[in-house]
Amino acid sequence: MTVTQTAETLPDRLAGANSTLLLNSSFAGEENCTELLHPEAAADTNVLWVSFTKSPDQQLRRWREHADGQPAEMGIVSVEDSTRSVAADTGAGATGGPSLPETNAPIETVTSPNDLTGLGIRITEFLTEWAENENQTVVCFDSLTALLQYVELETAYEFLHILTGRLATVDAFAHFHMDPEAHDDQTIEILTGLMDAVVEVDEAGIQNVRTRNL
């Protein structure tokens, strides 16, 4: 991968990438995550959150703190503990399942964090449905650090290999959060090999962006 350091916006610097590893510690800011969800083009964007670490309402609040307007389509795949506020804070969606209040955005749940088959099916359902419209689909996967608490690295690698392939097939863009302080260099390097780009962020902001020859 090559390092790029320009005055372009972060999405511009990642043009052509379908998958990006976002290396940011729990102390780093969240504005880079929202920037990667293309908030400036919200009306023409489908936004999907895959969340191990935050509840659906927390994800929505994070979007509203850093973006103006609502995406054309929204959805959340909520895993284990991140489903805790769904019953209390959401109503019924158009399909009869839970949805985010004020948005009617559907929430799909995965009750076991090591159920990667179920997780993949739910992500694919959103990607397939949205492939029929002309909007750009963007995905936030939060996070690989949480995922690796429940499955072995080899299992996670196989799952991500399939998922990144699906993203490329529908020309979607996804960024995958990972806390570099929680993993050894070998683990990070193995997962980096699946990605089109890597963005390193610390408390001072973006340090560098590495991309393949896309």
N, C-alpha and C positions, 0 to 999 in steps of 0.2 A: 504494500500500500504506500501511497505517496502522501506527504503532509501538505496541506494547503492553508495559507493564512492570508486572507483577503478581506476587503471591506464589504463583501457581499453578505446578504442575509444567510442564516444557517440553511434554510431550505434551498437557496440558490447554490450553496456550496456542496449540497448533496444531490443535485440534479442528476437523474439517471439511476439513483440507488433505489432499490426496493426494500432493503433491510439495513438498519443502522444500529450498532451497539452504542448505547448512551452510558458511558462510564461516569457515574456521579454518585458521590457519597450521600448519606442521609442528611448531611449538613449543607449540601449544595442547594442553590435556588431551584425553583420549579419552572421558571419562565422559559427555559430551553425546551422543556417537554411540550409546553403549550405552543411554542413557536414552530415545533416540528409537526403540529397538527393543523398548520396552515390557517390560523385564525383570520388572516387578512382576506381570505377567500372563503369564508364560512358558508356563504350562500350556495357555493358550488362544490362543497366538500361533504363527504360522508365520514363521520368520526366514530371509531370503535375503540372502547377501552376494554382491555383484558386485565382484570385487577385481582391480585392476591393480597394487596396491602392496604387498599382504601375502599371504603363503602361507595356505592353508586352516587350518593348525594355529595360525598367529598370530592369525587371526580368532577361532578358538575360544578361545584363551587370553585374548584381550581381553574376550570375553563373560564368561568365568568370573571374571575379575578384578573385574568390576563388577556381576555378576548372580548370583542364587541360583536354582538349578534349570535345567532344560533345556527349550527350547521344544518345543511339540507336534510341530512339523515344522521341520527345518533343511535348508538346502542352500547350496551355493557354486557360483558361476560364476567360474572362475579364469582370468585372462587373462595370457598370456605369462610374464614372470618370476615371477609369483605361483604358477606351477605347479611351481616347482623342487623343492619338498619332497614333492610328492604321491607320487612313486614310492617314495621312501624311507620315508615316515612314515605311509602309509595302507594299508588293506587293501581287499579286494573288497567292494563294496556288494551290496545285495539284487539289483540288476540285472546284476551282474557287473563293473561299472565301479568306479573307486576311491571310497572313502568315508572320512569322518573316523573315526579310531579311537575306540572307546568309545561312539560315537553312531550309527554306520551311516548318517550323513547323506551323501547323494550329492554328488559333485563333478563338475560338467560343465566341460570345459576349452575355451577358445578360443585356438588356438595363434598366431593373428596378431592383434595389438591393433587393426589397422585393419579387421578383418572384422566390421563392424557388423551385417551381415545374420545371421551366425552367432551373434553376441552376442545380438541381439534374439530369435532363435529359442529359444535356451537359457533366457533369462529368461522368455519367454512360456510355455515348457513347464512351468516351476515354477508360474507364476501360474495357468495353466489347471488343473493337477493339484490345486492347493490350493483353487481356487474351489469344489470339491466338498465341502469341510468347512466348519464354521461358525466357524473361527478367524479372528482378525484377521491379515492378511498384512502384514509390514513388511519393507522392503528397505533395505540400506545399499549405496550405489554409491560405491566408493572407488578412483579419484576422477575428477572432470571434468578436473582439472589434468593427470592422467596421460593421459586420453583425448585431450586437445588437443595432446599431444606427437606424436600419430600421425595425426590427421586435421585437416582444416581446420575452422574455426569453423562455416562454413555446413553442412558435412556433419554435424558434431556436433549442430547445431541441429535439423536435419531428423530425425536419429535420436531425439533427446530429445523432440521434438514428438510422434512416434509413441509412444514409450515412456510418456510421462506420460499420454497418452490411454488406453493400455492399463491403466495403474495405476488411473485413475479408473473405468474400466469394471468392474473387479473390486473396487472400493472398497479397494484396497491403499494403504498409506502408504509413501513412500520419501523418504529424505534423500540428497542428493548432495553429497559433500565437494568443496570447491574452496578452494585456497589463494589468498586475495586478493592476496598479495604477488607472485604469479607472473603476474598478468594486469593488463591495463589496465582502466580503469573502463568503457570501452565494451563490452569482452568480457563483463564481469560483468553489466552492465546488459542486454545482449542475452539472456543465459541466465536472468537474473532474470525476464524477461518470460514464460518458460515455466512458472514455479513459482507455487504457491499461497502460499508463504511464504518468507521469508529469515531465517536466524538468524546473527547475527554474533558470533563468539567470538574472544577473544584470551587471552593468558596469565592475565589476571585473571578470566576467566570470560565469561559471556554479557553482551554490551553492549546489544543490543536485538533484538527480534523484530518483523518486519514481515509482515503478512498482508493478503491481499486481503479484500474483503467477501464472505466465504463463506456 
